[in-house]
Amino acid sequence: AQTVTQSQPEMSVQEAETVTLSCTYDTSENNYYLFWYKQPPSRQMILVIRQEAYKQQNATENRFSVNFQKAAKSFSLKISDSQLGDTAMYFCAFMIRGGSNYKLTFGKGTLLTVNP
Amino acid sequence: NAGVTQTPKFRVLKTGQSMTLLCAQDMNHEYMYWYRQDPGMGLRLIHYSVGEGTTAKGEVPDGYNVSRLKKQNFLLGLESAAPSQTSVYFCASSSPEGAPRTDTQYFGPGTRLTVL
C-alpha cells in the first residue's frame, strides 16, 4: 500500500516571499504520478501541479514548481512570489500509473497562510 | 460544461436516517470516485467506479453503498447514518488511459454532512 506524509501541518509566509511545502511518500511501484492539490476556504479541490515519476525534469506551473527526488521519495512544492490568494490547504497525492482504477492517495495536508 | 456537480451542498441527518448523495459529471469520464474529508485526515477513498454498472470498495467503505446506473451519475448512499459519518464528501471523476490528461481527477464542490 502507498502512503503519503506531509510533515508540516501549518506554515506561514509573507506576501511576495517564497515557501516550500514538504511531501514524502512510500511505494514499491516504479511508475506513478504525484500531485499537489490546493483547497482554499471555498473547499474546492484545485489541481496545482502534477509530476510523472518517469520524467526526471521537475514540473513547473507559473509560480509553482516541484523538487522531485525519486530515490529519496520526496516531492516538495515551491511557491514563489506568494500571493494572498495562495492561502489554502495543500495536499500532496499519489497515483499508480497504469493501474486499474487510478485511485489517489492523499497526505493529511499543510495549511498555508500568506500574510500581508 | 458544468464539470462535476454534487447534490446537496449541505445536509443534517439524525442518527439512523438514510440519504443519497448525487454526483453528476458532464465530461464523459469513465471513472468516478467518492472521498470523505475529515479534519487532520486528508481525503480518503470510500468507493469508486471504473465504468457504468461497476463499483468497487475503497479505503473506508463501511456504512456506505454506491451505484453507477448511468455513466454520468455516481450515487453514494447511507442506509443508517451514524455520527461517525459526519464529514465533507467529495466526488471526483477522470477518464481512462489513452485519453488526454487521464491521470487528472476533477473534483466536485463537496457536500457537508452532519449526523446528530
Interface residues (C-beta under 8 A of the other chain):
Chain A: V4 P9 Y33 S42 R43 Q44 M45 L47 R50 F91 M95 R97 G98 S100 N101 Y102 K103 L104 T105 F106 G107 K108 G109
Chain B: Y31 Y33 G40 M41 G42 L43 R44 L45 Y48 V50 A56 G58 V88 F90 A92 S94 P96 E97 T102 D103 T104 Q105 F107 P109 G110
